[in-house]
Amino acid sequence: MIEKLDKSRYNLIKWLTIGWAIWFGGFILKELISSQIIFGLVILIGLIGWILFSVNLFNFLRVGKKVNADNRLKEALNNEMYELYKYKSFYWGFWTTIASTAIFIGISAFYILPALFVCEVTLFLGVLSTLIAGLIYNKG
């Protein structure tokens, strides 16, 4: 059961990552599109990504609740390595957010950028890098 839940956690993180990339990537991309047909297609694909993200987030929280309810599962799955991987993932997300902010500050010296676009891209990259790092660390 421990191996099954560990694999389930990895798969949920994988689908969370894919859902986030499709949903929020489409959310950012829709601002740059002028064609109505492509705009509608991007909205539809983004909606699919949002559903995928939401369903897997719900399942991820449900698995976490199941693990925390059983002390034996909690000790086996939420061990020191898992905690280390979690902190390393947030480390990568933090530094990606700092780096993207610094890049946008540098770009803003030459071009005027919409603040909402900068915030959306920074948020997208920060969360995506955290999820990807979580996938990389949890696979090993």
N, C-alpha and C positions, 0 to 999 in steps of 0.2 A: 504494500500500500504506500510505503514511503517513496519508492521509486516512481510509482504512478503519480503521486501528488507532485513530486519534483519535476517530472516530465510535463505534467499539466501546467505547472507554474511557468516553465520555460515557454510552452506553446502559447499560453495566455499573454506573456510579455511580447512574444513574436507578433501575435495578432493585434495587440495594443499598438505596437510600433507601426505596423502596416496601416491600421485604421487611422492613427494620428497623422501619418504622412499624407494619406489620401485626403482626409477631411480638412485638416488645417492648411495643407499645401494648396488644395483647391480653393479654400477660403481666401488665401492670400492672392492666388492666381486670378480669381474672378475680378479683382480690381484692375487688372492690366488688360482685360479683354474687351474689345469693342463690338465684336460680332455677336448678335443675339443667339445664333445657333450654337456657337462654341460656348457662349456664356451659359446657356441652358444645359449643355452637356457637362460642363464643369460643375455646375450646381448639382446635377443628378449624381455624378461620380462622388462629389463631396458628401452628399447625403448618404450614399452607400458607405463611405468611409466613416461617417459619424455613427451610423448604426453599428458597424463593425467595432468601432472603438467603444461605444457605450455598452454593447453586449459583453464584450471581453473585459471591460472594467468592472462590470457587475459580477461576472464570474470570478475575476481575480480577487475581488473583495470577499466573495462567498467562500472561495478556497482558503483565503487568509483567516476567515472567521472559523472555518472548520479546523484548520491547523492549530489556531490559538485555543480552541476548546479542549483539545486533547494534549495533555502535558507531554506524552511520549512523542507524538508527532511534532510538537513545538520544539522539543529538544533536538530531534533529528533533523528537522528542516530549517529551523531558524537558529542555526549554530553560529559560531564565530566567523566561519568563512562566508556564510550568507550575509551577515552583518557587514563584513569587510567589503564584499562585492557591492552591497547597497551603498555604502559610503563612497566607494570608488566611482560608482555610477553617478552619484550626485556631484562628486568632484569634477567629473568631465562635463556635466551639464552646467555647473557654475562657471568653469573657465571658458566654455563655449559662449555662454552669455556675456561674460566680460570681454572676450575677444571680438564678438560680433558688435558689441556696443562701441568698442574702441575703433573698429573698422568704420562703422557708420559715423562716428565723430570725425575721423579723418576724411571721409568722403564729403561730409557736410562743409568742410572748408572750401570745397570747390563747386559743389552742387547743392541746391536746396532740395531736401528730401522731406516728404510728408511724415509727420511724427507718428501717425497711426501705422503707416507702412513699416517704419523702423521698429516700432514696438511689436507688431505682429511677427515680423521676420525674426527678431531677437527671441521672442517667446517660442516660436516654432523650432528654431535651431537648438535652444536650450533644452526643451523637452525631448526633442528627437535624439539629441546626443545622449541624454540620460537613458532613454529607452534602449538605444543601440548599445551603449556600454553595458547596460544590464543584461542584454542578450549575450554579449561577448563573454562577460564574466560568469554568467550562470551556465553557459555551455560547457565550460572547462571543469 
